[in-house]
């Protein structure tokens, strides 16, 4: 509730009349005011019992609007459009290992068996609890998948609790990902990866990557070693990490980064449209919030926010011998650093301002104005997030109308496809001469 309240405070939308909008959602009421366009006052908000009640396959949502101003106001209400989080595709059947009919993995044991056919194509059929791996192989945990040349599509599912404790090079869920290898649409949560001083190329997802990683996220802890990243340890040519993000902690010696430890010495390894909120605790050199060391390649449209320590450190990139960094940022306040081997440092408020990113050519929009941009932002309240984190949950329902001064009306919608336990958005917009001049997104958890 406090977070929702925080997200609503400070609205700067300007319309011609004072409007009180009350969104009544299955018994709960959210109220916020929109101020006259020449006023500098800050509106107040009240929230209580915001919820969506799911009955069978339907949810019923009522929005009551009252105009307390002196002029008519046009409005739009967009009922639940997106799920906050991944859209999961449930699968069954063994599959045949081809791109169109991948082997379906539903257990951690099946995942561990991938090395038996490392050129085949796989997909997750459900979320997987991997906590049992802590007791595998006399405490060594999961055995990293070596030289994977096929594809793994997580289909929005997550693997939770992978445990790896090995004194070797190239450690991660995948030891090495070949140039033909692809990992996509996968979430790794609460990973625990342990190595030892002197061992190289350690990643949450991949130790050494020459393949492609798209739409993936990793959270958890990696401890000890060199060349460490929560997505990949070492990103080699022609490797690509795209549309990925991380949370967690890395503890190690040198070449540490929230996305990758380092890029290879030649070619064009690429990190694009990625972010990291990870904490980087290094003791030596090349420690960065996003990337430890850039030896070659390209970093673009990325940002990081986490604190970084080490003898040689940077807010976004720890050190750099070559390569290109474009349109990328780090938070100077949360990282505790004002320098980096690439990128531009910004204050926390600047990092939460859409104009910082629009001015650098990012594909970004606010949620209420989003069409097909890569990023979205709750402007003024949060850092940018990747649009794939929010997936369509059913047909968009739009209600429009005009409300005159003193009038109260009720707008209702029956929405299908709502899942109990998921969070959804209701967008309320005010219009003036056909232009959106005030908008706010309400995030509500559905329950049965």
CORVEN-V119734 format. One line per field, one symbol per residue. phi: phi as a letter, one per 20 degrees, with the letter a starting at -180 (. if undefined). psi: psi as a letter, one per 40 degrees, with the letter a starting at -180 (. if undefined). Layout:
BEGIN
phi: ???
psi: ???
END
This chain:
BEGIN
phi: .ffffffefnfdfccfcfcdddeedlndcdcbddegfdedfdfdcccblfadeecmddcdcdcdccededcfcebccdfhdceepeeddfcbnfmcnegebffedccfffffeggfbededcbfeafcedffffdellnfmfegeelfdeccdflnecddngccccebeldrgdfcdffefccblcdddlfccccbgnedlccfecfccdeccclcbccqcccmoclcbfecfdddfefcdclcbbcpcdcaebldbfebfadfebmcfccblcbbdfeddddcdldcfdcfceeaoccblcbbcffccqfcbbgdcfbbdanccclcbcefffemcdcaerncfcfffffddgfgeffdnfebbfgfdfdcffdcbegndbffcffffcdgdqffdddcrcdegneccddcbdddnfdgnedcddddcdcclndfdbbbddeceebe
psi: ddddddddieheihidihhhhhhhhfeihhhiihiieeieihiiihhhfhihhhhbeiihhhhhhhheaeiihiiihhihdihhaihhhhiiidieeidegihhheidddddededgeeihiiheiihheddedeiffeeahhihhfheaihhefeiihhfhhhghgiighadhdihideihhifihhifihhhaiheiighiddhdhheahhhfiihiahhhiaighiddichhihfihhhfiiiiahhhacighiddidiiieiafihhhfiiheihhgiebighiddhdhhdiahhifiiieiihiidhiiddhdihdaihhifiiihddddeieiieiihhiidddeehdddddeeeigiiideehcfidiihghediiiihdeehiheihhhhhiahhiheihihhihhhiehhheiiiihhhiiihfeihehiihhhhhii.
END
